[in-house]
């Protein structure tokens, strides 16, 4: 049951990935059919993260009131509607509107699905289970790249954009049969149902352990509604956790990952790789590496820990981006293969660290009473940064050049290395309730001091 629920929740990551990745292969054909300016191209491409900002806010307003499962059902419906509308788009702005709907669906699911996974998984494997969401994002991106390549010979961009309708329907069918989060059920006063769900995902758990988990969940939720107020983030410890989560997503996005994923064929063309089919094959290779390394990350995140991986990822991403920046500055078509190697190296370091860890941290660090609010703020920051990077890249590349633009991304990763070294916590093998208790004790200690 745990495996089935993890796969189901992570399927929303697959939808996330397909809708982000598919535009890179469709864009060369869209620019031939529709009249794009640099601004309209940037906004159409950035419509997904822009819509996700509002989706994350919507999730914040609904996830604690209605539960995780109903919100995921709504997200499935948005995915299906947006994918169908994109496939039937008649112009730039109808396509942009469709991608805004898809973005709202991603914003909702990207906040709620990791939350659902973190709340249903045992502590000993929570890192791997929550990272399954990031894994499915990478698989979705790879699937989108393969679909783009398959339809590139006919130029059927409508089939490319409509592909996501299939997994959207699968998600809807699955989540209609899925149970609610046991932690939300306890907070809703439905302890019997919560115990049934916990027993189904941990069949070897004893009744005493089951009762202890339910008691810990109940005790972690304050009786005073004021404890769930936004004002609680004025507490230095909670404010620090919020700033850390926001900064982690800022640095993740300003590493330039979504520029590479959204504009990979154009970047490779600028680097000297010729032919749309070759560009899409190389792009698919980037997607395949992304999947493979995310699997490695899932295997080691609960063994090595979060903090060492975070530091390692920023260090490697910095070096890779410096190499990419230098190679673009040399402007030598004979070095296209070296640029591709550097891009692959960047994807390796991103996928093993910068990709999954902000989502994992976001789902772990906030106390249960404030988890929805904290994750929503972190998620909104992710989408704001995502939109800004994707929207501004065409203009930045045109005015500053690719070399300078990737140099700026490298500087962000250099700052990220210092940030991870200085502030990244370690949560490996600790239950969510124990993390909550640790935060509460540190807050109490600070108050006494």
C-alpha positions as a Markdown table, in Angstrom:
| # | Residue | x | y | z |
|---|---|---|---|---|
| 1 | Unk | 0.0 | 0.0 | 0.0 |
| 2 | Unk | 2.8 | 2.4 | 0.8 |
| 3 | Unk | 4.4 | 1.7 | -2.6 |
| 4 | Unk | 1.1 | 2.3 | -4.4 |
| 5 | Unk | 0.4 | 5.5 | -2.5 |
| 6 | Unk | 3.9 | 6.8 | -3.1 |
| 7 | Unk | 3.7 | 6.0 | -6.8 |
| 8 | Unk | 0.3 | 7.7 | -7.0 |
| 9 | Unk | 1.3 | 10.9 | -5.2 |
| 10 | Unk | 4.6 | 10.9 | -7.2 |
| 11 | Unk | 2.6 | 10.7 | -10.4 |
| 12 | Unk | 1.8 | 14.4 | -9.8 |
| 13 | Unk | 5.5 | 14.9 | -10.1 |
| 14 | Unk | 5.3 | 13.1 | -13.5 |
| 15 | Unk | 2.7 | 15.6 | -14.7 |
| 16 | Unk | 4.8 | 18.4 | -13.3 |
| 17 | Unk | 7.8 | 17.1 | -15.4 |
| 18 | Unk | 5.9 | 16.5 | -18.6 |
| 19 | Unk | 4.3 | 19.9 | -18.6 |
| 20 | Unk | 7.6 | 21.7 | -17.9 |
| 21 | Unk | 9.7 | 19.6 | -20.3 |
| 22 | Unk | 7.4 | 19.3 | -23.3 |
| 23 | Unk | 7.6 | 23.0 | -24.2 |
| 24 | Unk | 11.3 | 22.7 | -25.1 |
| 25 | Unk | 10.6 | 20.4 | -28.1 |
| 26 | Unk | 7.4 | 22.1 | -29.1 |
| 27 | Unk | 8.8 | 25.6 | -29.0 |
| 28 | Unk | 10.7 | 25.4 | -32.4 |
| 29 | Unk | 7.5 | 24.4 | -34.1 |
| 30 | Unk | 5.3 | 26.9 | -32.2 |
| 31 | Unk | 7.6 | 29.8 | -33.3 |
| 32 | Unk | 7.0 | 28.8 | -36.9 |
| 33 | Unk | 3.2 | 28.7 | -36.6 |
| 34 | Unk | 2.7 | 31.7 | -34.3 |
| 35 | Unk | 4.2 | 35.1 | -34.2 |
| 36 | Unk | 6.3 | 35.4 | -31.0 |
| 37 | Unk | 8.2 | 38.4 | -29.7 |
| 38 | Unk | 11.0 | 37.8 | -27.1 |
| 39 | Unk | 8.5 | 39.0 | -24.4 |
| 40 | Unk | 5.6 | 36.8 | -25.5 |
| 41 | Unk | 7.8 | 33.8 | -25.9 |
| 42 | Unk | 9.2 | 34.4 | -22.4 |
| 43 | Unk | 5.7 | 34.8 | -20.9 |
| 44 | Unk | 4.2 | 31.8 | -22.7 |
| 45 | Unk | 7.1 | 29.6 | -21.5 |
| 46 | Unk | 6.9 | 31.2 | -18.0 |
| 47 | Unk | 3.1 | 30.9 | -17.8 |
| 48 | Unk | 3.5 | 27.6 | -16.0 |
| 49 | Unk | 5.5 | 28.8 | -13.1 |
| 50 | Unk | 3.4 | 32.1 | -13.1 |
| 51 | Unk | 0.2 | 30.1 | -12.8 |
| 52 | Unk | 1.9 | 27.9 | -10.1 |
| 53 | Unk | 2.2 | 30.9 | -7.9 |
| 54 | Unk | -1.6 | 31.2 | -7.7 |
| 55 | Unk | -1.9 | 27.4 | -7.4 |
| 56 | Unk | 0.3 | 27.3 | -4.3 |
| 57 | Unk | -1.7 | 30.1 | -2.7 |
| 58 | Unk | -4.9 | 28.2 | -3.5 |
| 59 | Unk | -3.5 | 25.1 | -1.9 |
| 60 | Unk | -2.6 | 27.0 | 1.2 |
| 61 | Unk | -6.2 | 28.2 | 1.6 |
| 62 | Unk | -7.7 | 24.7 | 1.1 |
| 63 | Unk | -5.3 | 21.9 | 2.1 |
| 64 | Unk | -5.8 | 22.1 | 5.9 |
| 65 | Unk | -9.6 | 22.8 | 5.6 |
| 66 | Unk | -10.6 | 20.1 | 3.1 |
| 67 | Unk | -7.7 | 17.6 | 3.4 |
| 68 | Unk | -4.9 | 16.5 | 1.1 |
| 69 | Unk | -6.9 | 14.1 | -1.0 |
| 70 | Unk | -9.7 | 16.5 | -2.3 |
| 71 | Unk | -7.1 | 19.1 | -3.2 |
| 72 | Unk | -5.2 | 16.5 | -5.2 |
| 73 | Unk | -8.4 | 15.5 | -7.0 |
| 74 | Unk | -8.9 | 19.2 | -8.0 |
| 75 | Unk | -5.3 | 19.4 | -9.2 |
| 76 | Unk | -5.9 | 16.3 | -11.5 |
| 77 | Unk | -8.9 | 18.1 | -13.0 |
| 78 | Unk | -6.9 | 21.2 | -13.7 |
| 79 | Unk | -4.1 | 19.2 | -15.3 |
| 80 | Unk | -6.6 | 17.5 | -17.6 |
| 81 | Unk | -8.3 | 20.7 | -18.6 |
| 82 | Unk | -5.1 | 22.6 | -19.2 |
| 83 | Unk | -3.5 | 19.8 | -21.3 |
| 84 | Unk | -6.6 | 19.6 | -23.5 |
| 85 | Unk | -6.7 | 23.4 | -23.9 |
| 86 | Unk | -3.0 | 23.5 | -24.9 |
| 87 | Unk | -3.4 | 20.9 | -27.5 |
| 88 | Unk | -6.4 | 22.8 | -29.0 |
| 89 | Unk | -4.8 | 26.3 | -28.8 |
| 90 | Unk | -5.5 | 28.6 | -31.7 |
| 91 | Unk | -2.9 | 31.3 | -31.0 |
| 92 | Unk | -0.3 | 32.6 | -28.6 |
| 93 | Unk | -2.6 | 33.9 | -26.0 |
| 94 | Unk | -4.9 | 30.9 | -25.9 |
| 95 | Unk | -1.9 | 28.7 | -25.5 |
| 96 | Unk | -0.6 | 31.0 | -22.7 |
| 97 | Unk | -3.9 | 30.8 | -20.9 |
| 98 | Unk | -3.9 | 26.9 | -21.2 |
| 99 | Unk | -0.4 | 26.9 | -19.7 |
| 100 | Unk | -1.5 | 29.2 | -16.9 |
| 101 | Unk | -4.2 | 26.5 | -16.0 |
| 102 | Unk | -1.5 | 23.8 | -16.1 |
| 103 | Unk | 0.7 | 26.0 | -13.9 |
| 104 | Unk | -2.1 | 26.3 | -11.3 |
| 105 | Unk | -2.4 | 22.5 | -11.3 |
| 106 | Unk | 1.4 | 22.2 | -10.7 |
| 107 | Unk | 1.4 | 24.8 | -8.0 |
| 108 | Unk | -1.3 | 22.9 | -6.1 |
| 109 | Unk | 0.2 | 19.4 | -6.5 |
| 110 | Unk | 3.8 | 20.5 | -5.9 |
| 111 | Unk | 2.8 | 21.7 | -2.4 |
| 112 | Unk | 0.3 | 19.0 | -1.5 |
| 113 | Unk | 1.9 | 15.8 | -2.9 |
| 114 | Unk | 5.2 | 16.1 | -1.0 |
| 115 | Unk | 3.2 | 17.0 | 2.1 |
| 116 | Unk | 1.0 | 13.8 | 1.6 |
| 117 | Unk | 4.1 | 11.7 | 1.0 |
| 118 | Unk | 5.9 | 13.0 | 4.1 |
| 119 | Unk | 2.9 | 12.5 | 6.3 |
| 120 | Unk | 2.3 | 8.9 | 5.2 |
| 121 | Unk | 5.8 | 7.6 | 5.0 |
| 122 | Unk | 7.7 | 5.9 | 8.0 |
| 123 | Unk | 10.6 | 8.1 | 9.2 |
| 124 | Unk | 13.3 | 5.5 | 8.2 |
| 125 | Unk | 12.5 | 5.8 | 4.5 |
| 126 | Unk | 10.8 | 9.3 | 4.4 |
| 127 | Unk | 13.7 | 10.8 | 2.4 |
| 128 | Unk | 13.4 | 8.2 | -0.3 |
| 129 | Unk | 9.6 | 8.3 | -0.4 |
| 130 | Unk | 9.4 | 12.1 | -0.7 |
| 131 | Unk | 12.2 | 12.1 | -3.2 |
| 132 | Unk | 10.0 | 9.9 | -5.3 |
| 133 | Unk | 8.1 | 13.1 | -6.2 |
| 134 | Unk | 11.3 | 14.6 | -7.6 |
| 135 | Unk | 12.1 | 11.3 | -9.4 |
| 136 | Unk | 8.8 | 11.3 | -11.1 |
| 137 | Unk | 9.4 | 15.0 | -12.2 |
| 138 | Unk | 12.6 | 13.8 | -13.9 |
| 139 | Unk | 10.8 | 10.8 | -15.5 |
| 140 | Unk | 8.1 | 13.2 | -16.7 |
| 141 | Unk | 10.7 | 15.5 | -18.2 |
| 142 | Unk | 12.4 | 12.6 | -19.9 |
| 143 | Unk | 9.0 | 11.3 | -21.2 |
| 144 | Unk | 8.2 | 14.8 | -22.6 |
| 145 | Unk | 11.6 | 14.9 | -24.3 |
| 146 | Unk | 11.0 | 11.5 | -25.9 |
| 147 | Unk | 7.5 | 12.5 | -27.0 |
| 148 | Unk | 8.9 | 15.7 | -28.5 |
| 149 | Unk | 11.5 | 13.7 | -30.4 |
| 150 | Unk | 8.9 | 11.2 | -31.6 |
| 151 | Unk | 6.7 | 14.0 | -33.0 |
| 152 | Unk | 9.5 | 16.2 | -34.2 |
| 153 | Unk | 9.6 | 14.6 | -37.7 |
| 154 | Unk | 6.0 | 15.5 | -38.3 |
| 155 | Unk | 6.1 | 18.8 | -36.3 |
| 156 | Unk | 2.9 | 17.7 | -34.5 |
| 157 | Unk | 3.2 | 20.1 | -31.5 |
| 158 | Unk | -0.5 | 19.5 | -30.6 |
| 159 | Unk | 0.3 | 15.9 | -29.8 |
| 160 | Unk | 3.3 | 17.0 | -27.8 |
| 161 | Unk | 1.2 | 19.4 | -25.7 |
| 162 | Unk | -1.7 | 17.0 | -25.4 |
| 163 | Unk | 0.4 | 14.1 | -24.1 |
| 164 | Unk | -0.1 | 15.1 | -20.5 |
| 165 | Unk | -3.9 | 14.4 | -20.7 |
| 166 | Unk | -3.1 | 10.7 | -20.3 |
| 167 | Unk | -1.3 | 10.8 | -17.0 |
| 168 | Unk | -3.7 | 13.5 | -15.7 |
| 169 | Unk | -6.6 | 11.0 | -16.2 |
| 170 | Unk | -4.5 | 8.2 | -14.5 |
| 171 | Unk | -3.9 | 10.5 | -11.5 |
| 172 | Unk | -7.6 | 11.4 | -11.2 |
| 173 | Unk | -8.6 | 7.7 | -11.3 |
| 174 | Unk | -6.0 | 6.8 | -8.7 |
| 175 | Unk | -6.5 | 9.6 | -6.2 |
| 176 | Unk | -10.3 | 9.0 | -6.2 |
| 177 | Unk | -9.5 | 5.6 | -4.5 |
| 178 | Unk | -6.6 | 6.8 | -2.3 |
| 179 | Unk | -7.0 | 7.3 | 1.5 |
| 180 | Unk | -6.5 | 10.6 | 3.2 |
| 181 | Unk | -3.3 | 11.6 | 5.1 |
| 182 | Unk | -3.3 | 9.9 | 8.5 |
| 183 | Unk | -2.0 | 13.1 | 10.1 |
| 184 | Unk | -4.8 | 15.2 | 8.7 |
| 185 | Unk | -7.3 | 12.6 | 9.8 |
| 186 | Unk | -6.1 | 12.7 | 13.4 |
| 187 | Unk | -6.3 | 16.5 | 13.4 |
| 188 | Unk | -9.9 | 16.2 | 12.0 |
| 189 | Unk | -10.8 | 13.9 | 14.9 |
| 190 | Unk | -10.9 | 10.8 | 12.8 |
| 191 | Unk | -8.4 | 8.7 | 14.8 |
| 192 | Unk | -9.9 | 5.3 | 13.8 |
| 193 | Unk | -9.5 | 6.0 | 10.1 |
| 194 | Unk | -6.0 | 7.4 | 10.7 |
| 195 | Unk | -5.0 | 4.1 | 12.5 |
| 196 | Unk | -6.4 | 2.1 | 9.6 |
| 197 | Unk | -4.4 | 4.1 | 7.0 |
| 198 | Unk | -1.2 | 3.8 | 9.1 |
| 199 | Unk | -1.7 | 0.1 | 9.5 |
| 200 | Unk | -2.2 | -0.3 | 5.8 |
| 201 | Unk | 1.1 | 1.4 | 5.0 |
| 202 | Unk | 3.0 | -0.2 | 7.9 |
| 203 | Unk | 1.4 | -3.7 | 8.3 |
| 204 | Unk | 4.1 | -4.8 | 10.8 |
| 205 | Unk | 3.5 | -2.0 | 13.2 |
| 206 | Unk | 2.3 | -3.0 | 16.7 |
| 207 | Unk | -0.9 | -1.6 | 18.3 |
| 208 | Unk | 1.2 | 0.1 | 21.0 |
| 209 | Unk | 3.4 | 1.9 | 18.4 |
| 210 | Unk | 0.3 | 2.8 | 16.4 |
| 211 | Unk | -1.3 | 4.4 | 19.5 |
| 212 | Unk | 2.0 | 6.2 | 20.3 |
| 213 | Unk | 2.1 | 7.7 | 16.7 |
| 214 | Unk | -1.5 | 8.9 | 17.0 |
| 215 | Unk | -0.8 | 10.4 | 20.5 |
| 216 | Unk | 2.3 | 12.2 | 19.1 |
| 217 | Unk | 0.3 | 13.6 | 16.2 |
| 218 | Unk | -2.4 | 14.9 | 18.6 |
| 219 | Unk | 0.1 | 16.4 | 21.0 |
| 220 | Unk | 2.0 | 18.1 | 18.1 |
| 221 | Unk | -1.2 | 20.0 | 17.2 |
| 222 | Unk | -1.8 | 22.9 | 19.6 |
| 223 | Unk | -5.2 | 23.4 | 21.2 |
| 224 | Unk | -4.9 | 27.1 | 21.0 |
| 225 | Unk | -5.8 | 28.3 | 17.4 |
| 226 | Unk | -3.3 | 31.2 | 17.9 |
| 227 | Unk | -0.5 | 28.6 | 17.6 |
| 228 | Unk | -1.5 | 28.2 | 13.9 |
| 229 | Unk | -1.4 | 31.9 | 13.2 |
| 230 | Unk | 1.0 | 33.6 | 10.7 |
| 231 | Unk | 2.3 | 35.6 | 13.6 |
| 232 | Unk | 4.0 | 32.5 | 15.0 |
| 233 | Unk | 6.6 | 33.0 | 12.2 |
| 234 | Unk | 7.8 | 36.0 | 14.2 |
| 235 | Unk | 9.5 | 33.5 | 16.4 |
| 236 | Unk | 13.3 | 33.5 | 15.5 |
| 237 | Unk | 13.5 | 29.7 | 15.1 |
| 238 | Unk | 10.4 | 29.4 | 12.8 |
| 239 | Unk | 11.4 | 32.6 | 10.9 |
| 240 | Unk | 14.8 | 31.0 | 10.3 |
| 241 | Unk | 13.3 | 27.8 | 9.0 |
| 242 | Unk | 11.0 | 29.8 | 6.6 |
| 243 | Unk | 14.0 | 31.9 | 5.4 |
| 244 | Unk | 16.0 | 28.7 | 4.8 |
| 245 | Unk | 13.2 | 27.1 | 2.8 |
| 246 | Unk | 12.6 | 30.2 | 0.7 |
| 247 | Unk | 16.4 | 30.6 | 0.1 |
| 248 | Unk | 16.8 | 27.0 | -0.9 |
| 249 | Unk | 14.2 | 27.3 | -3.6 |
| 250 | Unk | 15.6 | 30.7 | -4.8 |
| 251 | Unk | 19.1 | 29.1 | -5.2 |
| 252 | Unk | 17.6 | 26.0 | -6.8 |
| 253 | Unk | 15.9 | 28.1 | -9.5 |
| 254 | Unk | 18.7 | 30.6 | -10.0 |
| 255 | Unk | 21.1 | 27.7 | -10.7 |
| 256 | Unk | 19.5 | 28.0 | -14.2 |
| 257 | Unk | 17.9 | 24.5 | -14.2 |
| 258 | Unk | 14.7 | 25.5 | -15.9 |
| 259 | Unk | 16.5 | 27.5 | -18.5 |
| 260 | Unk | 18.3 | 24.4 | -19.5 |
| 261 | Unk | 15.2 | 22.2 | -19.4 |
| 262 | Unk | 12.9 | 24.8 | -21.3 |
| 263 | Unk | 15.5 | 26.0 | -23.8 |
| 264 | Unk | 17.8 | 23.0 | -24.2 |
| 265 | Unk | 17.5 | 22.7 | -28.0 |
| 266 | Unk | 18.1 | 26.5 | -28.5 |
| 267 | Unk | 21.1 | 26.4 | -26.1 |
| 268 | Unk | 22.6 | 23.4 | -27.9 |
| 269 | Unk | 22.1 | 25.1 | -31.2 |
| 270 | Unk | 23.9 | 28.2 | -29.9 |
| 271 | Unk | 26.7 | 25.9 | -28.7 |
| 272 | Unk | 27.2 | 24.5 | -32.2 |
| 273 | Unk | 25.1 | 21.3 | -32.2 |
| 274 | Unk | 23.2 | 21.4 | -35.5 |
| 275 | Unk | 19.9 | 19.8 | -36.5 |
| 276 | Unk | 16.7 | 19.8 | -34.5 |
| 277 | Unk | 16.6 | 16.0 | -34.3 |
| 278 | Unk | 20.2 | 15.9 | -32.9 |
| 279 | Unk | 19.3 | 18.7 | -30.5 |
| 280 | Unk | 16.2 | 16.8 | -29.2 |
| 281 | Unk | 18.2 | 13.5 | -28.9 |
| 282 | Unk | 20.8 | 15.3 | -26.8 |
| 283 | Unk | 18.0 | 16.9 | -24.8 |
| 284 | Unk | 16.5 | 13.4 | -24.2 |
| 285 | Unk | 19.9 | 12.4 | -23.0 |
| 286 | Unk | 19.9 | 15.2 | -20.4 |
| 287 | Unk | 16.4 | 13.9 | -19.3 |
| 288 | Unk | 17.7 | 10.3 | -19.0 |
| 289 | Unk | 20.6 | 11.4 | -16.9 |
| 290 | Unk | 18.3 | 13.4 | -14.7 |
| 291 | Unk | 16.2 | 10.3 | -14.0 |
| 292 | Unk | 19.2 | 8.1 | -13.3 |
| 293 | Unk | 20.9 | 10.4 | -10.9 |
| 294 | Unk | 17.7 | 11.1 | -9.1 |
| 295 | Unk | 17.4 | 7.4 | -8.4 |
| 296 | Unk | 20.9 | 7.5 | -7.0 |
| 297 | Unk | 19.9 | 10.5 | -4.8 |
| 298 | Unk | 16.9 | 8.5 | -3.5 |
| 299 | Unk | 19.3 | 5.6 | -2.6 |
| 300 | Unk | 21.7 | 7.7 | -0.7 |
| 301 | Unk | 19.7 | 10.6 | 0.9 |
| 302 | Unk | 18.7 | 8.5 | 3.9 |
| 303 | Unk | 22.3 | 7.1 | 4.3 |
| 304 | Unk | 24.5 | 10.1 | 3.6 |
| 305 | Unk | 22.1 | 12.7 | 4.8 |
| 306 | Unk | 20.6 | 15.9 | 3.5 |
| 307 | Unk | 23.4 | 18.4 | 4.5 |
| 308 | Unk | 26.4 | 16.7 | 2.8 |
| 309 | Unk | 24.4 | 16.2 | -0.4 |
| 310 | Unk | 23.3 | 19.8 | -0.4 |
| 311 | Unk | 26.9 | 21.1 | -0.1 |
| 312 | Unk | 28.2 | 18.6 | -2.7 |
| 313 | Unk | 25.5 | 19.6 | -5.2 |
| 314 | Unk | 26.2 | 23.4 | -5.1 |
| 315 | Unk | 30.0 | 22.8 | -5.4 |
| 316 | Unk | 29.6 | 20.7 | -8.5 |
| 317 | Unk | 26.9 | 22.9 | -10.1 |
| 318 | Unk | 29.2 | 25.9 | -9.7 |
| 319 | Unk | 32.1 | 24.3 | -11.4 |
| 320 | Unk | 29.9 | 23.0 | -14.3 |
| 321 | Unk | 28.3 | 26.4 | -14.9 |
| 322 | Unk | 31.7 | 28.1 | -14.9 |
| 323 | Unk | 32.8 | 25.7 | -17.7 |
| 324 | Unk | 29.6 | 26.3 | -19.7 |
| 325 | Unk | 30.1 | 30.1 | -19.4 |
| 326 | Unk | 33.7 | 29.9 | -20.5 |
| 327 | Unk | 32.8 | 27.6 | -23.5 |
| 328 | Unk | 30.1 | 30.0 | -24.7 |
| 329 | Unk | 32.6 | 32.8 | -24.4 |
| 330 | Unk | 35.0 | 31.0 | -26.7 |
| 331 | Unk | 32.3 | 30.7 | -29.3 |
| 332 | Unk | 33.9 | 27.7 | -31.0 |
| 333 | Unk | 31.5 | 25.3 | -32.7 |
| 334 | Unk | 34.1 | 22.5 | -32.5 |
| 335 | Unk | 33.6 | 22.6 | -28.7 |
| 336 | Unk | 29.9 | 21.8 | -28.8 |
| 337 | Unk | 30.5 | 18.3 | -27.5 |
| 338 | Unk | 32.4 | 19.8 | -24.5 |
| 339 | Unk | 29.5 | 22.1 | -23.8 |
| 340 | Unk | 27.2 | 19.1 | -23.8 |
| 341 | Unk | 29.4 | 17.3 | -21.4 |
| 342 | Unk | 29.4 | 20.3 | -19.0 |
| 343 | Unk | 25.6 | 20.4 | -19.3 |
| 344 | Unk | 25.4 | 16.7 | -18.4 |
| 345 | Unk | 27.7 | 17.4 | -15.4 |
| 346 | Unk | 25.5 | 20.2 | -14.2 |
| 347 | Unk | 22.4 | 17.9 | -14.5 |
| 348 | Unk | 24.2 | 15.3 | -12.4 |
| 349 | Unk | 24.9 | 17.7 | -9.5 |
| 350 | Unk | 21.5 | 19.2 | -9.7 |
| 351 | Unk | 19.6 | 15.9 | -9.8 |
| 352 | Unk | 21.5 | 14.4 | -6.9 |
| 353 | Unk | 21.1 | 17.4 | -4.7 |
| 354 | Unk | 19.6 | 20.8 | -5.7 |
| 355 | Unk | 16.6 | 19.2 | -7.3 |
| 356 | Unk | 15.1 | 16.9 | -4.6 |
| 357 | Unk | 16.5 | 18.5 | -1.4 |
| 358 | Unk | 14.5 | 21.8 | -1.2 |
| 359 | Unk | 11.3 | 19.8 | -1.7 |
| 360 | Unk | 12.3 | 17.3 | 1.0 |
| 361 | Unk | 13.4 | 20.0 | 3.5 |
| 362 | Unk | 10.1 | 21.9 | 2.8 |
| 363 | Unk | 8.1 | 18.9 | 3.8 |
| 364 | Unk | 10.1 | 18.1 | 6.9 |
| 365 | Unk | 11.0 | 21.2 | 8.7 |
| 366 | Unk | 7.8 | 23.0 | 9.6 |
| 367 | Unk | 5.7 | 22.0 | 12.6 |
| 368 | Unk | 2.4 | 20.3 | 11.8 |
| 369 | Unk | 0.3 | 23.2 | 12.8 |
| 370 | Unk | 2.2 | 25.5 | 10.5 |
| 371 | Unk | 3.2 | 23.0 | 7.8 |
| 372 | Unk | 0.7 | 24.2 | 5.2 |
| 373 | Unk | 1.6 | 27.8 | 5.7 |
| 374 | Unk | 5.3 | 27.3 | 5.7 |
| 375 | Unk | 5.3 | 25.0 | 2.7 |
| 376 | Unk | 3.0 | 27.4 | 0.8 |
| 377 | Unk | 5.4 | 30.3 | 1.3 |
| 378 | Unk | 8.4 | 28.2 | 0.2 |
| 379 | Unk | 6.5 | 26.9 | -2.8 |
| 380 | Unk | 5.4 | 30.4 | -3.9 |
| 381 | Unk | 9.0 | 31.5 | -3.7 |
| 382 | Unk | 10.0 | 28.6 | -5.9 |
| 383 | Unk | 7.4 | 29.5 | -8.6 |
| 384 | Unk | 8.2 | 33.3 | -8.4 |
| 385 | Unk | 11.9 | 32.5 | -9.0 |
| 386 | Unk | 11.1 | 29.9 | -11.6 |
| 387 | Unk | 8.9 | 32.4 | -13.6 |
| 388 | Unk | 11.5 | 35.2 | -13.3 |
| 389 | Unk | 14.4 | 33.0 | -14.6 |
| 390 | Unk | 12.4 | 31.4 | -17.5 |
| 391 | Unk | 10.8 | 34.7 | -18.5 |
| 392 | Unk | 14.0 | 36.8 | -18.4 |
| 393 | Unk | 16.3 | 34.3 | -20.1 |
| 394 | Unk | 15.5 | 35.2 | -23.7 |
| 395 | Unk | 16.0 | 38.9 | -23.0 |
| 396 | Unk | 19.2 | 38.3 | -20.9 |
| 397 | Unk | 20.7 | 36.0 | -23.5 |
| 398 | Unk | 20.0 | 38.5 | -26.2 |
| 399 | Unk | 21.4 | 41.5 | -24.3 |
| 400 | Unk | 24.2 | 39.9 | -22.2 |
| 401 | Unk | 25.0 | 36.8 | -24.2 |
| 402 | Unk | 24.8 | 33.2 | -23.1 |
| 403 | Unk | 28.3 | 33.3 | -21.6 |
| 404 | Unk | 27.5 | 36.1 | -19.2 |
| 405 | Unk | 24.1 | 34.7 | -18.4 |
| 406 | Unk | 25.5 | 31.3 | -17.3 |
| 407 | Unk | 28.2 | 33.1 | -15.4 |
| 408 | Unk | 25.4 | 34.8 | -13.3 |
| 409 | Unk | 24.0 | 31.3 | -12.6 |
| 410 | Unk | 27.4 | 30.2 | -11.5 |
| 411 | Unk | 27.7 | 33.1 | -9.1 |
| 412 | Unk | 24.3 | 32.0 | -7.6 |
| 413 | Unk | 25.7 | 28.5 | -7.1 |
| 414 | Unk | 28.8 | 29.9 | -5.4 |
| 415 | Unk | 26.6 | 31.7 | -2.9 |
| 416 | Unk | 24.5 | 28.5 | -2.6 |
| 417 | Unk | 27.7 | 26.6 | -1.5 |
| 418 | Unk | 28.3 | 29.1 | 1.3 |
| 419 | Unk | 24.6 | 29.0 | 2.2 |
| 420 | Unk | 24.4 | 25.2 | 2.4 |
| 421 | Unk | 27.7 | 25.0 | 4.4 |
| 422 | Unk | 26.5 | 27.6 | 6.9 |
| 423 | Unk | 22.8 | 26.8 | 7.4 |
| 424 | Unk | 21.7 | 23.4 | 6.0 |
| 425 | Unk | 20.3 | 21.2 | 8.8 |
| 426 | Unk | 20.3 | 17.4 | 9.0 |
| 427 | Unk | 16.9 | 15.6 | 9.4 |
| 428 | Unk | 18.0 | 12.1 | 8.4 |
| 429 | Unk | 16.1 | 9.3 | 10.2 |
| 430 | Unk | 14.1 | 11.7 | 12.5 |
| 431 | Unk | 10.3 | 11.5 | 12.7 |
| 432 | Unk | 8.3 | 14.5 | 11.8 |
| 433 | Unk | 7.0 | 14.7 | 15.4 |
| 434 | Unk | 10.6 | 14.5 | 16.8 |
| 435 | Unk | 11.6 | 17.4 | 14.4 |
| 436 | Unk | 8.6 | 19.4 | 15.8 |
| 437 | Unk | 9.6 | 18.6 | 19.3 |
| 438 | Unk | 13.2 | 19.7 | 18.7 |
| 439 | Unk | 12.0 | 23.0 | 17.2 |
| 440 | Unk | 9.7 | 23.5 | 20.2 |
| 441 | Unk | 12.5 | 22.8 | 22.7 |
| 442 | Unk | 14.9 | 25.2 | 20.9 |
| 443 | Unk | 12.2 | 27.9 | 20.8 |
| 444 | Unk | 11.6 | 27.4 | 24.6 |
| 445 | Unk | 15.3 | 27.5 | 25.2 |
| 446 | Unk | 15.7 | 30.7 | 23.3 |
| 447 | Unk | 12.8 | 32.2 | 25.2 |
| 448 | Unk | 14.3 | 31.2 | 28.6 |
| 449 | Unk | 17.7 | 32.5 | 27.5 |
